[in-house]
Amino acid sequence: MIPVNVQEPQDLVESFVTEFEIGFPVYLDINADAARAIGVSGLPTSILIDRDGSAVAVVTVAIEWDDDDLISMMQRWTR
């Protein structure tokens, strides 16, 4: 997972990361350059990428990533 925050100030993102004890890097896309380059048209957007670097799904709504059905589906993609 590579989280990218789009168009929010660094101090706000750092506060969020600290408050929710996020233990991995969150990258900043202050001017939305990366989001535009890959065609993101709304937030939140999650792009699921397989081992070969190909996008296998795009989710454009907030989602519960710990949902059992979703986990099962993603596990099938990794086999």
PDB file of N, CA, C and O in Angstrom, chain B, residues numbered from 101:
ATOM      1  N   MET B 101       0.842  -1.163   0.000  1.00  0.00           N
ATOM      2  CA  MET B 101       0.000   0.000   0.000  1.00  0.00           C
ATOM      3  C   MET B 101       0.895   1.236   0.000  1.00  0.00           C
ATOM      4  O   MET B 101       1.852   1.331   0.769  1.00  0.00           O
ATOM      5  N   ILE B 102       0.566   2.169  -0.869  1.00  0.00           N
ATOM      6  CA  ILE B 102       1.292   3.435  -0.929  1.00  0.00           C
ATOM      7  C   ILE B 102       0.257   4.555  -0.817  1.00  0.00           C
ATOM      8  O   ILE B 102      -0.330   4.958  -1.822  1.00  0.00           O
ATOM      9  N   PRO B 103       0.031   5.058   0.395  1.00  0.00           N
ATOM     10  CA  PRO B 103      -0.953   6.126   0.544  1.00  0.00           C
ATOM     11  C   PRO B 103      -0.393   7.467   0.070  1.00  0.00           C
ATOM     12  O   PRO B 103       0.748   7.826   0.359  1.00  0.00           O
ATOM     13  N   VAL B 104      -1.230   8.188  -0.663  1.00  0.00           N
ATOM     14  CA  VAL B 104      -0.847   9.517  -1.160  1.00  0.00           C
ATOM     15  C   VAL B 104      -1.947  10.489  -0.762  1.00  0.00           C
ATOM     16  O   VAL B 104      -3.113  10.292  -1.103  1.00  0.00           O
ATOM     17  N   ASN B 105      -1.575  11.529  -0.045  1.00  0.00           N
ATOM     18  CA  ASN B 105      -2.530  12.561   0.317  1.00  0.00           C
ATOM     19  C   ASN B 105      -2.474  13.653  -0.729  1.00  0.00           C
ATOM     20  O   ASN B 105      -1.394  14.119  -1.093  1.00  0.00           O
ATOM     21  N   VAL B 106      -3.631  14.062  -1.211  1.00  0.00           N
ATOM     22  CA  VAL B 106      -3.691  15.026  -2.305  1.00  0.00           C
ATOM     23  C   VAL B 106      -4.192  16.381  -1.797  1.00  0.00           C
ATOM     24  O   VAL B 106      -5.271  16.483  -1.214  1.00  0.00           O
ATOM     25  N   GLN B 107      -3.396  17.399  -2.030  1.00  0.00           N
ATOM     26  CA  GLN B 107      -3.749  18.806  -1.840  1.00  0.00           C
ATOM     27  C   GLN B 107      -4.086  19.200  -0.410  1.00  0.00           C
ATOM     28  O   GLN B 107      -4.917  20.083  -0.199  1.00  0.00           O
ATOM     29  N   GLU B 108      -3.468  18.574   0.564  1.00  0.00           N
ATOM     30  CA  GLU B 108      -3.629  19.022   1.939  1.00  0.00           C
ATOM     31  C   GLU B 108      -2.266  19.415   2.484  1.00  0.00           C
ATOM     32  O   GLU B 108      -1.249  18.841   2.095  1.00  0.00           O
ATOM     33  N   PRO B 109      -2.241  20.388   3.380  1.00  0.00           N
ATOM     34  CA  PRO B 109      -0.960  20.850   3.931  1.00  0.00           C
ATOM     35  C   PRO B 109      -0.241  19.757   4.721  1.00  0.00           C
ATOM     36  O   PRO B 109      -0.871  18.919   5.367  1.00  0.00           O
ATOM     37  N   GLN B 110       1.067  19.785   4.655  1.00  0.00           N
ATOM     38  CA  GLN B 110       1.886  18.774   5.312  1.00  0.00           C
ATOM     39  C   GLN B 110       1.595  18.697   6.811  1.00  0.00           C
ATOM     40  O   GLN B 110       1.518  17.596   7.358  1.00  0.00           O
ATOM     41  N   ASP B 111       1.432  19.828   7.486  1.00  0.00           N
ATOM     42  CA  ASP B 111       1.197  19.794   8.933  1.00  0.00           C
ATOM     43  C   ASP B 111      -0.127  19.108   9.275  1.00  0.00           C
ATOM     44  O   ASP B 111      -0.213  18.421  10.293  1.00  0.00           O
ATOM     45  N   LEU B 112      -1.150  19.278   8.455  1.00  0.00           N
ATOM     46  CA  LEU B 112      -2.423  18.608   8.671  1.00  0.00           C
ATOM     47  C   LEU B 112      -2.282  17.097   8.504  1.00  0.00           C
ATOM     48  O   LEU B 112      -2.823  16.323   9.293  1.00  0.00           O
ATOM     49  N   VAL B 113      -1.550  16.688   7.472  1.00  0.00           N
ATOM     50  CA  VAL B 113      -1.326  15.265   7.224  1.00  0.00           C
ATOM     51  C   VAL B 113      -0.520  14.652   8.365  1.00  0.00           C
ATOM     52  O   VAL B 113      -0.835  13.559   8.836  1.00  0.00           O
ATOM     53  N   GLU B 114       0.508  15.351   8.802  1.00  0.00           N
ATOM     54  CA  GLU B 114       1.333  14.840   9.899  1.00  0.00           C
ATOM     55  C   GLU B 114       0.517  14.693  11.179  1.00  0.00           C
ATOM     56  O   GLU B 114       0.696  13.724  11.917  1.00  0.00           O
ATOM     57  N   SER B 115      -0.374  15.637  11.450  1.00  0.00           N
ATOM     58  CA  SER B 115      -1.243  15.542  12.633  1.00  0.00           C
ATOM     59  C   SER B 115      -2.148  14.322  12.548  1.00  0.00           C
ATOM     60  O   SER B 115      -2.333  13.614  13.538  1.00  0.00           O
ATOM     61  N   PHE B 116      -2.716  14.074  11.367  1.00  0.00           N
ATOM     62  CA  PHE B 116      -3.580  12.911  11.147  1.00  0.00           C
ATOM     63  C   PHE B 116      -2.803  11.618  11.374  1.00  0.00           C
ATOM     64  O   PHE B 116      -3.272  10.715  12.066  1.00  0.00           O
ATOM     65  N   VAL B 117      -1.620  11.538  10.789  1.00  0.00           N
ATOM     66  CA  VAL B 117      -0.779  10.342  10.915  1.00  0.00           C
ATOM     67  C   VAL B 117      -0.439  10.083  12.378  1.00  0.00           C
ATOM     68  O   VAL B 117      -0.455   8.937  12.827  1.00  0.00           O
ATOM     69  N   THR B 118      -0.136  11.129  13.112  1.00  0.00           N
ATOM     70  CA  THR B 118       0.192  10.994  14.535  1.00  0.00           C
ATOM     71  C   THR B 118      -1.033  10.587  15.342  1.00  0.00           C
ATOM     72  O   THR B 118      -0.968   9.669  16.159  1.00  0.00           O
ATOM     73  N   GLU B 119      -2.148  11.273  15.111  1.00  0.00           N
ATOM     74  CA  GLU B 119      -3.370  10.997  15.877  1.00  0.00           C
ATOM     75  C   GLU B 119      -3.845   9.559  15.709  1.00  0.00           C
ATOM     76  O   GLU B 119      -4.265   8.926  16.678  1.00  0.00           O
ATOM     77  N   PHE B 120      -3.781   9.041  14.488  1.00  0.00           N
ATOM     78  CA  PHE B 120      -4.275   7.701  14.226  1.00  0.00           C
ATOM     79  C   PHE B 120      -3.168   6.648  14.235  1.00  0.00           C
ATOM     80  O   PHE B 120      -3.384   5.501  13.845  1.00  0.00           O
ATOM     81  N   GLU B 121      -1.989   7.052  14.684  1.00  0.00           N
ATOM     82  CA  GLU B 121      -0.847   6.146  14.851  1.00  0.00           C
ATOM     83  C   GLU B 121      -0.589   5.314  13.600  1.00  0.00           C
ATOM     84  O   GLU B 121      -0.429   4.095  13.672  1.00  0.00           O
ATOM     85  N   ILE B 122      -0.553   5.983  12.461  1.00  0.00           N
ATOM     86  CA  ILE B 122      -0.277   5.316  11.192  1.00  0.00           C
ATOM     87  C   ILE B 122       1.212   5.011  11.139  1.00  0.00           C
ATOM     88  O   ILE B 122       2.046   5.910  11.254  1.00  0.00           O
ATOM     89  N   GLY B 123       1.537   3.746  10.964  1.00  0.00           N
ATOM     90  CA  GLY B 123       2.924   3.304  11.060  1.00  0.00           C
ATOM     91  C   GLY B 123       3.616   3.097   9.731  1.00  0.00           C
ATOM     92  O   GLY B 123       4.521   2.270   9.628  1.00  0.00           O
ATOM     93  N   PHE B 124       3.207   3.835   8.708  1.00  0.00           N
ATOM     94  CA  PHE B 124       3.841   3.713   7.396  1.00  0.00           C
ATOM     95  C   PHE B 124       3.856   5.089   6.751  1.00  0.00           C
ATOM     96  O   PHE B 124       3.090   5.965   7.152  1.00  0.00           O
ATOM     97  N   PRO B 125       4.718   5.296   5.755  1.00  0.00           N
ATOM     98  CA  PRO B 125       4.815   6.620   5.132  1.00  0.00           C
ATOM     99  C   PRO B 125       3.536   6.995   4.379  1.00  0.00           C
ATOM    100  O   PRO B 125       2.899   6.154   3.745  1.00  0.00           O
ATOM    101  N   VAL B 126       3.183   8.263   4.464  1.00  0.00           N
ATOM    102  CA  VAL B 126       2.089   8.824   3.670  1.00  0.00           C
ATOM    103  C   VAL B 126       2.724   9.906   2.800  1.00  0.00           C
ATOM    104  O   VAL B 126       3.285  10.876   3.308  1.00  0.00           O
ATOM    105  N   TYR B 127       2.629   9.730   1.509  1.00  0.00           N
ATOM    106  CA  TYR B 127       3.256  10.657   0.580  1.00  0.00           C
ATOM    107  C   TYR B 127       2.322  11.829   0.290  1.00  0.00           C
ATOM    108  O   TYR B 127       1.100  11.693   0.356  1.00  0.00           O
ATOM    109  N   LEU B 128       2.907  12.973  -0.029  1.00  0.00           N
ATOM    110  CA  LEU B 128       2.144  14.190  -0.285  1.00  0.00           C
ATOM    111  C   LEU B 128       2.163  14.532  -1.767  1.00  0.00           C
ATOM    112  O   LEU B 128       3.204  14.485  -2.421  1.00  0.00           O
ATOM    113  N   ASP B 129       1.002  14.874  -2.273  1.00  0.00           N
ATOM    114  CA  ASP B 129       0.848  15.352  -3.649  1.00  0.00           C
ATOM    115  C   ASP B 129       0.181  16.731  -3.545  1.00  0.00           C
ATOM    116  O   ASP B 129      -0.991  16.900  -3.881  1.00  0.00           O
ATOM    117  N   ILE B 130       0.953  17.696  -3.076  1.00  0.00           N
ATOM    118  CA  ILE B 130       0.445  19.019  -2.719  1.00  0.00           C
ATOM    119  C   ILE B 130      -0.296  19.693  -3.873  1.00  0.00           C
ATOM    120  O   ILE B 130      -1.346  20.296  -3.653  1.00  0.00           O
ATOM    121  N   ASN B 131       0.214  19.606  -5.066  1.00  0.00           N
ATOM    122  CA  ASN B 131      -0.403  20.283  -6.220  1.00  0.00           C
ATOM    123  C   ASN B 131      -1.271  19.359  -7.076  1.00  0.00           C
ATOM    124  O   ASN B 131      -1.743  19.762  -8.139  1.00  0.00           O
ATOM    125  N   ALA B 132      -1.481  18.131  -6.619  1.00  0.00           N
ATOM    126  CA  ALA B 132      -2.278  17.118  -7.324  1.00  0.00           C
ATOM    127  C   ALA B 132      -1.675  16.725  -8.677  1.00  0.00           C
ATOM    128  O   ALA B 132      -2.387  16.239  -9.556  1.00  0.00           O
ATOM    129  N   ASP B 133      -0.386  16.933  -8.840  1.00  0.00           N
ATOM    130  CA  ASP B 133       0.275  16.572 -10.103  1.00  0.00           C
ATOM    131  C   ASP B 133       0.211  15.070 -10.367  1.00  0.00           C
ATOM    132  O   ASP B 133      -0.117  14.645 -11.475  1.00  0.00           O
ATOM    133  N   ALA B 134       0.523  14.270  -9.353  1.00  0.00           N
ATOM    134  CA  ALA B 134       0.493  12.813  -9.522  1.00  0.00           C
ATOM    135  C   ALA B 134      -0.935  12.327  -9.763  1.00  0.00           C
ATOM    136  O   ALA B 134      -1.170  11.467 -10.612  1.00  0.00           O
ATOM    137  N   ALA B 135      -1.880  12.879  -9.017  1.00  0.00           N
ATOM    138  CA  ALA B 135      -3.285  12.479  -9.193  1.00  0.00           C
ATOM    139  C   ALA B 135      -3.757  12.753 -10.618  1.00  0.00           C
ATOM    140  O   ALA B 135      -4.408  11.910 -11.235  1.00  0.00           O
ATOM    141  N   ARG B 136      -3.431  13.919 -11.129  1.00  0.00           N
ATOM    142  CA  ARG B 136      -3.814  14.239 -12.517  1.00  0.00           C
ATOM    143  C   ARG B 136      -3.123  13.315 -13.507  1.00  0.00           C
ATOM    144  O   ARG B 136      -3.729  12.880 -14.485  1.00  0.00           O
ATOM    145  N   ALA B 137      -1.851  13.016 -13.252  1.00  0.00           N
ATOM    146  CA  ALA B 137      -1.068  12.199 -14.184  1.00  0.00           C
ATOM    147  C   ALA B 137      -1.643  10.781 -14.336  1.00  0.00           C
ATOM    148  O   ALA B 137      -1.530  10.177 -15.402  1.00  0.00           O
ATOM    149  N   ILE B 138      -2.250  10.259 -13.280  1.00  0.00           N
ATOM    150  CA  ILE B 138      -2.799   8.907 -13.373  1.00  0.00           C
ATOM    151  C   ILE B 138      -4.319   8.904 -13.550  1.00  0.00           C
ATOM    152  O   ILE B 138      -4.945   7.845 -13.551  1.00  0.00           O
ATOM    153  N   GLY B 139      -4.903  10.081 -13.700  1.00  0.00           N
ATOM    154  CA  GLY B 139      -6.322  10.163 -14.031  1.00  0.00           C
ATOM    155  C   GLY B 139      -7.291  10.105 -12.873  1.00  0.00           C
ATOM    156  O   GLY B 139      -8.457   9.759 -13.063  1.00  0.00           O
ATOM    157  N   VAL B 140      -6.835  10.436 -11.675  1.00  0.00           N
ATOM    158  CA  VAL B 140      -7.744  10.463 -10.527  1.00  0.00           C
ATOM    159  C   VAL B 140      -8.698  11.632 -10.697  1.00  0.00           C
ATOM    160  O   VAL B 140      -8.269  12.768 -10.895  1.00  0.00           O
ATOM    161  N   SER B 141     -10.000  11.349 -10.617  1.00  0.00           N
ATOM    162  CA  SER B 141     -10.982  12.409 -10.822  1.00  0.00           C
ATOM    163  C   SER B 141     -11.762  12.757  -9.566  1.00  0.00           C
ATOM    164  O   SER B 141     -12.517  13.730  -9.564  1.00  0.00           O
ATOM    165  N   GLY B 142     -11.601  11.992  -8.506  1.00  0.00           N
ATOM    166  CA  GLY B 142     -12.293  12.261  -7.251  1.00  0.00           C
ATOM    167  C   GLY B 142     -11.589  11.571  -6.106  1.00  0.00           C
ATOM    168  O   GLY B 142     -10.790  10.657  -6.312  1.00  0.00           O
ATOM    169  N   LEU B 143     -11.886  12.006  -4.909  1.00  0.00           N
ATOM    170  CA  LEU B 143     -11.252  11.431  -3.722  1.00  0.00           C
ATOM    171  C   LEU B 143     -12.332  10.951  -2.770  1.00  0.00           C
ATOM    172  O   LEU B 143     -13.384  11.584  -2.692  1.00  0.00           O
ATOM    173  N   PRO B 144     -12.124   9.868  -2.048  1.00  0.00           N
ATOM    174  CA  PRO B 144     -10.927   9.039  -2.110  1.00  0.00           C
ATOM    175  C   PRO B 144     -10.917   8.141  -3.353  1.00  0.00           C
ATOM    176  O   PRO B 144     -11.969   7.758  -3.864  1.00  0.00           O
ATOM    177  N   THR B 145      -9.742   7.822  -3.816  1.00  0.00           N
ATOM    178  CA  THR B 145      -9.559   6.862  -4.893  1.00  0.00           C
ATOM    179  C   THR B 145      -8.478   5.880  -4.469  1.00  0.00           C
ATOM    180  O   THR B 145      -7.406   6.279  -4.015  1.00  0.00           O
ATOM    181  N   SER B 146      -8.767   4.608  -4.618  1.00  0.00           N
ATOM    182  CA  SER B 146      -7.783   3.564  -4.338  1.00  0.00           C
ATOM    183  C   SER B 146      -7.582   2.777  -5.622  1.00  0.00           C
ATOM    184  O   SER B 146      -8.539   2.368  -6.279  1.00  0.00           O
ATOM    185  N   ILE B 147      -6.318   2.574  -5.965  1.00  0.00           N
ATOM    186  CA  ILE B 147      -5.976   1.804  -7.159  1.00  0.00           C
ATOM    187  C   ILE B 147      -5.245   0.554  -6.687  1.00  0.00           C
ATOM    188  O   ILE B 147      -4.173   0.636  -6.089  1.00  0.00           O
ATOM    189  N   LEU B 148      -5.834  -0.590  -6.963  1.00  0.00           N
ATOM    190  CA  LEU B 148      -5.224  -1.853  -6.558  1.00  0.00           C
ATOM    191  C   LEU B 148      -4.346  -2.345  -7.696  1.00  0.00           C
ATOM    192  O   LEU B 148      -4.802  -2.497  -8.829  1.00  0.00           O
ATOM    193  N   ILE B 149      -3.084  -2.592  -7.380  1.00  0.00           N
ATOM    194  CA  ILE B 149      -2.083  -2.939  -8.385  1.00  0.00           C
ATOM    195  C   ILE B 149      -1.571  -4.343  -8.099  1.00  0.00           C
ATOM    196  O   ILE B 149      -1.241  -4.672  -6.960  1.00  0.00           O
ATOM    197  N   ASP B 150      -1.505  -5.168  -9.141  1.00  0.00           N
ATOM    198  CA  ASP B 150      -1.036  -6.536  -8.952  1.00  0.00           C
ATOM    199  C   ASP B 150       0.491  -6.599  -8.961  1.00  0.00           C
ATOM    200  O   ASP B 150       1.163  -5.575  -9.087  1.00  0.00           O
ATOM    201  N   ARG B 151       1.019  -7.791  -8.828  1.00  0.00           N
ATOM    202  CA  ARG B 151       2.474  -7.986  -8.763  1.00  0.00           C
ATOM    203  C   ARG B 151       3.196  -7.531 -10.018  1.00  0.00           C
ATOM    204  O   ARG B 151       4.381  -7.203  -9.974  1.00  0.00           O
ATOM    205  N   ASP B 152       2.483  -7.512 -11.139  1.00  0.00           N
ATOM    206  CA  ASP B 152       3.092  -7.100 -12.398  1.00  0.00           C
ATOM    207  C   ASP B 152       3.026  -5.595 -12.622  1.00  0.00           C
ATOM    208  O   ASP B 152       3.515  -5.092 -13.633  1.00  0.00           O
ATOM    209  N   GLY B 153       2.417  -4.872 -11.674  1.00  0.00           N
ATOM    210  CA  GLY B 153       2.304  -3.425 -11.798  1.00  0.00           C
ATOM    211  C   GLY B 153       1.086  -2.973 -12.584  1.00  0.00           C
ATOM    212  O   GLY B 153       0.985  -1.806 -12.963  1.00  0.00           O
ATOM    213  N   SER B 154       0.162  -3.889 -12.830  1.00  0.00           N
ATOM    214  CA  SER B 154      -1.056  -3.545 -13.572  1.00  0.00           C
ATOM    215  C   SER B 154      -2.191  -3.232 -12.602  1.00  0.00           C
ATOM    216  O   SER B 154      -2.353  -3.911 -11.589  1.00  0.00           O
ATOM    217  N   ALA B 155      -2.971  -2.206 -12.913  1.00  0.00           N
ATOM    218  CA  ALA B 155      -4.137  -1.891 -12.098  1.00  0.00           C
ATOM    219  C   ALA B 155      -5.190  -2.967 -12.308  1.00  0.00           C
ATOM    220  O   ALA B 155      -5.576  -3.248 -13.442  1.00  0.00           O
ATOM    221  N   VAL B 156      -5.652  -3.567 -11.225  1.00  0.00           N
ATOM    222  CA  VAL B 156      -6.681  -4.607 -11.323  1.00  0.00           C
ATOM    223  C   VAL B 156      -8.044  -4.099 -10.878  1.00  0.00           C
ATOM    224  O   VAL B 156      -9.067  -4.714 -11.180  1.00  0.00           O
ATOM    225  N   ALA B 157      -8.062  -2.979 -10.160  1.00  0.00           N
ATOM    226  CA  ALA B 157      -9.334  -2.400  -9.724  1.00  0.00           C
ATOM    227  C   ALA B 157      -9.100  -0.958  -9.305  1.00  0.00           C
ATOM    228  O   ALA B 157      -8.025  -0.587  -8.833  1.00  0.00           O
ATOM    229  N   VAL B 158     -10.142  -0.161  -9.492  1.00  0.00           N
ATOM    230  CA  VAL B 158     -10.129   1.222  -9.025  1.00  0.00           C
ATOM    231  C   VAL B 158     -11.381   1.414  -8.179  1.00  0.00           C
ATOM    232  O   VAL B 158     -12.493   1.130  -8.624  1.00  0.00           O
ATOM    233  N   VAL B 159     -11.190   1.894  -6.962  1.00  0.00           N
ATOM    234  CA  VAL B 159     -12.293   2.125  -6.033  1.00  0.00           C
ATOM    235  C   VAL B 159     -12.362   3.623  -5.783  1.00  0.00           C
ATOM    236  O   VAL B 159     -11.383   4.233  -5.355  1.00  0.00           O
ATOM    237  N   THR B 160     -13.525   4.215  -6.053  1.00  0.00           N
ATOM    238  CA  THR B 160     -13.645   5.677  -5.944  1.00  0.00           C
ATOM    239  C   THR B 160     -14.578   6.112  -4.814  1.00  0.00           C
ATOM    240  O   THR B 160     -15.192   7.177  -4.877  1.00  0.00           O
ATOM    241  N   VAL B 161     -14.673   5.285  -3.795  1.00  0.00           N
ATOM    242  CA  VAL B 161     -15.454   5.605  -2.596  1.00  0.00           C
ATOM    243  C   VAL B 161     -14.647   5.162  -1.378  1.00  0.00           C
ATOM    244  O   VAL B 161     -13.697   4.389  -1.497  1.00  0.00           O
ATOM    245  N   ALA B 162     -15.037   5.658  -0.213  1.00  0.00           N
ATOM    246  CA  ALA B 162     -14.420   5.170   1.021  1.00  0.00           C
ATOM    247  C   ALA B 162     -14.812   3.706   1.197  1.00  0.00           C
ATOM    248  O   ALA B 162     -15.943   3.320   0.901  1.00  0.00           O
ATOM    249  N   ILE B 163     -13.894   2.913   1.668  1.00  0.00           N
ATOM    250  CA  ILE B 163     -14.144   1.470   1.758  1.00  0.00           C
ATOM    251  C   ILE B 163     -13.515   0.925   3.031  1.00  0.00           C
ATOM    252  O   ILE B 163     -12.491   1.425   3.496  1.00  0.00           O
ATOM    253  N   GLU B 164     -14.137  -0.102   3.584  1.00  0.00           N
ATOM    254  CA  GLU B 164     -13.601  -0.781   4.768  1.00  0.00           C
ATOM    255  C   GLU B 164     -12.666  -1.884   4.292  1.00  0.00           C
ATOM    256  O   GLU B 164     -13.116  -2.948   3.865  1.00  0.00           O
ATOM    257  N   TRP B 165     -11.368  -1.629   4.367  1.00  0.00           N
ATOM    258  CA  TRP B 165     -10.390  -2.565   3.821  1.00  0.00           C
ATOM    259  C   TRP B 165     -10.271  -3.840   4.633  1.00  0.00           C
ATOM    260  O   TRP B 165      -9.646  -4.796   4.173  1.00  0.00           O
ATOM    261  N   ASP B 166     -10.851  -3.888   5.825  1.00  0.00           N
ATOM    262  CA  ASP B 166     -10.773  -5.109   6.628  1.00  0.00           C
ATOM    263  C   ASP B 166     -12.031  -5.969   6.499  1.00  0.00           C
ATOM    264  O   ASP B 166     -12.222  -6.897   7.285  1.00  0.00           O
ATOM    265  N   ASP B 167     -12.884  -5.677   5.527  1.00  0.00           N
ATOM    266  CA  ASP B 167     -14.073  -6.476   5.246  1.00  0.00           C
ATOM    267  C   ASP B 167     -13.658  -7.868   4.759  1.00  0.00           C
ATOM    268  O   ASP B 167     -12.810  -7.988   3.875  1.00  0.00           O
ATOM    269  N   ASP B 168     -14.248  -8.907   5.329  1.00  0.00           N
ATOM    270  CA  ASP B 168     -13.861 -10.288   4.996  1.00  0.00           C
ATOM    271  C   ASP B 168     -14.028 -10.611   3.512  1.00  0.00           C
ATOM    272  O   ASP B 168     -13.161 -11.254   2.920  1.00  0.00           O
ATOM    273  N   ASP B 169     -15.135 -10.171   2.905  1.00  0.00           N
ATOM    274  CA  ASP B 169     -15.349 -10.442   1.479  1.00  0.00           C
ATOM    275  C   ASP B 169     -14.298  -9.752   0.615  1.00  0.00           C
ATOM    276  O   ASP B 169     -13.808 -10.333  -0.353  1.00  0.00           O
ATOM    277  N   LEU B 170     -13.957  -8.532   0.957  1.00  0.00           N
ATOM    278  CA  LEU B 170     -12.945  -7.801   0.201  1.00  0.00           C
ATOM    279  C   LEU B 170     -11.576  -8.457   0.344  1.00  0.00           C
ATOM    280  O   LEU B 170     -10.831  -8.576  -0.629  1.00  0.00           O
ATOM    281  N   ILE B 171     -11.255  -8.876   1.545  1.00  0.00           N
ATOM    282  CA  ILE B 171      -9.974  -9.554   1.779  1.00  0.00           C
ATOM    283  C   ILE B 171      -9.905 -10.839   0.954  1.00  0.00           C
ATOM    284  O   ILE B 171      -8.875 -11.126   0.343  1.00  0.00           O
ATOM    285  N   SER B 172     -10.985 -11.609   0.930  1.00  0.00           N
ATOM    286  CA  SER B 172     -11.010 -12.851   0.140  1.00  0.00           C
ATOM    287  C   SER B 172     -10.809 -12.566  -1.341  1.00  0.00           C
ATOM    288  O   SER B 172     -10.069 -13.279  -2.019  1.00  0.00           O
ATOM    289  N   MET B 173     -11.462 -11.528  -1.843  1.00  0.00           N
ATOM    290  CA  MET B 173     -11.328 -11.172  -3.255  1.00  0.00           C
ATOM    291  C   MET B 173      -9.885 -10.792  -3.573  1.00  0.00           C
ATOM    292  O   MET B 173      -9.334 -11.228  -4.584  1.00  0.00           O
ATOM    293  N   MET B 174      -9.274  -9.981  -2.715  1.00  0.00           N
ATOM    294  CA  MET B 174      -7.891  -9.561  -2.971  1.00  0.00           C
ATOM    295  C   MET B 174      -6.931 -10.738  -2.868  1.00  0.00           C
ATOM    296  O   MET B 174      -5.946 -10.795  -3.604  1.00  0.00           O
ATOM    297  N   GLN B 175      -7.198 -11.667  -1.976  1.00  0.00           N
ATOM    298  CA  GLN B 175      -6.341 -12.851  -1.863  1.00  0.00           C
ATOM    299  C   GLN B 175      -6.398 -13.685  -3.138  1.00  0.00           C
ATOM    300  O   GLN B 175      -5.386 -14.261  -3.538  1.00  0.00           O
ATOM    301  N   ARG B 176      -7.553 -13.763  -3.780  1.00  0.00           N
ATOM    302  CA  ARG B 176      -7.652 -14.495  -5.049  1.00  0.00           C
ATOM    303  C   ARG B 176      -6.807 -13.829  -6.123  1.00  0.00           C
ATOM    304  O   ARG B 176      -6.223 -14.512  -6.965  1.00  0.00           O
ATOM    305  N   TRP B 177      -6.736 -12.506  -6.104  1.00  0.00           N
ATOM    306  CA  TRP B 177      -5.941 -11.781  -7.104  1.00  0.00           C
ATOM    307  C   TRP B 177      -4.451 -12.046  -6.955  1.00  0.00           C
ATOM    308  O   TRP B 177      -3.701 -11.946  -7.926  1.00  0.00           O
ATOM    309  N   THR B 178      -4.016 -12.385  -5.741  1.00  0.00           N
ATOM    310  CA  THR B 178      -2.579 -12.551  -5.497  1.00  0.00           C
ATOM    311  C   THR B 178      -2.101 -13.970  -5.717  1.00  0.00           C
ATOM    312  O   THR B 178      -0.913 -14.251  -5.555  1.00  0.00           O
ATOM    313  N   ARG B 179      -2.982 -14.855  -6.077  1.00  0.00           N
ATOM    314  CA  ARG B 179      -2.576 -16.264  -6.283  1.00  0.00           C
ATOM    315  C   ARG B 179      -2.068 -16.470  -7.685  1.00  0.00           C
ATOM    316  O   ARG B 179      -1.683 -17.582  -8.045  1.00  0.00           O
TER     317      ARG B 179
END
